[in-house]
Amino acid sequence: MSNARFEAIVQQICEALNLTDVQGVLSRRVLWVDGFEVYLHMPAAQADDEAQQVPEEEALFLRISYGLAPAGRTLTVFRLLLEANLSVYAQDQAQLGLNDAGVIVLIVRVPLDDDVDGAWICDLLAHYAEHGRYWNNNIFIAHDEMFEGIATGNYLWLRA
């Protein structure tokens, strides 16, 4: 993606979110949406030998932090994240996982076709913030009995 396209998208996102510090967002590549930290990533330009291959469509990558995995539940939560990847997020070019610090992250690839603008990305971020609230409220902080019910394979907790 060209740097100019990335800057234009970030400008539109900031306008839609009523953020005035566009340069700050461009330099840090981080913003907050509904209490969730969102990292904006622009893929690096391809090297000359790679450019001869079929060109990839332009895309923006979003990494949304959902917070730390609950103590003592990390392995089970990781399994639930992987199951959600197969049943919910595969259709969205999104993947849930854990980073090396144990923070739950959602990585989303957003193809930048002509219909995608900052307002559309903000709607997408609001959608995934709702997912984050659902994970936090119903899985991460669930009392032990509820969590065990979820962890045993009762997949009613999954929703798109």
Buried (B, 14 or more C-beta within 10 A) or exposed (E): BEEEEBBEBBBBBBBBBEBEEBEEBBEEBEBEBEEBBBBBBBEEEEEEEEEEEEEEEBBBBBBBBBBBBBEEBBEBBBEBBEBBBEEBBEEBEBBBBBEEEBBBBBBBBBEBEEEBBBEBBBEBBEEBBEBBBBBBEBBBEBEEEBBEEBBEEEEEBBEE
